[in-house]
Amino acid sequence: MSRRVLVASRNAKKLNELRRILAEAGVEGLEIVGLDEVPPYEEAPETGATFAENALAKARDGAAATGLACVADDSGLSVDALNGMPGVLSARWSGGHGADAANNELLLAQLTDVPDERRGARFVSACALVADGREVVMIGEWPGRVAREPAGDGGFGYDPLFVPDGGAVSAAQLTPAEKDAASHRGRALRALLPALEELAVG
Amino acid sequence: MSRRVLVASRNAKKLNELRRILAEAGVEGLEIVGLDEVPPYEEAPETGATFAENALAKARDGAAATGLACVADDSGLSVDALNGMPGVLSARWSGGHGADAANNELLLAQLTDVPDERRGARFVSACALVADGREVVMIGEWPGRVAREPAGDGGFGYDPLFVPDGGAVSAAQLTPAEKDAASHRGRALRALLPALEELAVG
């Protein structure tokens, strides 16, 4: 019988990303469920100053409310010319929450006069697992730069504007498998695999 | 006969601020003129990474184009929870340039979930003077915090949201004289007074 693991998200792409990473690693015996598949509980606002703080708070809330093992992430884009912002405010950069198109448009407009040599950026992800009284947080980073116009329609968030180092295409132009292999969240989730494997066999 | 000094700005409030500070310091013999009172010249975009860099570039451009002594400032709001941004991007934070209301609204929305103890901020101003082959840049700071709603209709920029340390009212609720005495630009301009006095008697 498989063990249910709550991913504290309603984003189907995030759930599937974790499912793919578990499958590739050959981890069996875990059933990944999202927030829409558990009874609703009050989710605290993300007020932390760091990705790790927010990820851990979300995973604690989910585990406490459901009794399930809970994985939560907080991720964002850290832009050099913005001193590392949008950072923990990535999702609400344009004011509302999760307005990808508006966030991308605002970021581009803010960087209009920023020359190419100062457009460095990195995606950062903190992934936390809270289960059976244990807490783990892993950080993954994906270095690159902010393009001058969006490209591609895969991915989500700032993917259309983010060109990873070593390539010429945006994160939104990568296949899901290419993105998993390189991305910040992929790196952080793979770093969580040992802890997830323990759950599967535990 | 008075010597003309170009302030590289079209903002009448900035011109008057310098005029008041010169008058209070008893500096006579300087006629402050703005960009609307000199033949138009091409103004380079502000692409510097620091206030000082931008102020100096603007003052150099103005002096080179007009042959006048030129004062230029670059100022902005540095918010702790935004790692010091909007910073040099203060004027175009919401995408367009100089849209005060939109900038204030965006800043408030970005900080919605940021608790009171992390709402520290400071106004920073770099004021440069380029004249007779000499270059001077002075920095002034004004510490405070970002309020939860705008107040007052004086000032400009982020003044309605900025509550200076030691008081309970916003910068937009201060009289011009109160603001001159405390503000970042007031401090930077007063630090330039010795250099301006030399011009007046030179």
Interface residues (C-beta under 8 A of the other chain):
Chain A: P45 E46 T47 A49 A81 L82 N83 G84 M85 G87 L89 R92 W93 S94 G95 G96 E105 L106 A109 Q110 T112 D113 V114 P115 R118
Chain B: P45 E46 T47 A49 A81 L82 N83 G84 M85 G87 L89 R92 W93 S94 G95 G96 E105 L106 A109 Q110 T112 D113 V114 P115 R118
